[in-house]
Amino acid sequence: MKKSTLFLAAALLAMCFSSCGRRICCEPSPHNFQIVPSNYAFFSIGEQKQLSIVIMPADYQLTNIIWASSDKYVVTVDKKGLVTSVGYGEAIITASAEGRTATCNIIVLSDTD
């Protein structure tokens, strides 16, 4: 092996040790995840919809998902992804985990829309 290849391998191994403790290899991270459905419309205040996460690859376990609403006056979301309409308008629900995010566009329509 060339010295540069050995140096690169040693540097990568050192990065793994420093970021993951004493493990030889870091934990894998998902290639992608998305919220299902990715778009949803409510037709009245007080409706609820359970959102789900689809992870690719499917055998990966995603933990510590943080759910958030861009406008809590339109929809709220709990820690399990249950969305509740509380006002009229548009909002984006975001699920964040392991440095990645996925979104769901939400609209709450009034009777006049």
Secondary structure, 3 states (H helix, E strand, C coil): CCHHHHHHHHHHHHHHHHHHCCCCCCCCCCCEEEEECCEEEECCCCCEEECEEEEECCCCCCCCCEEEECCCCCEEECCCCEEEECCCEEEEEEEEECCEEEEEEEEECCCCC
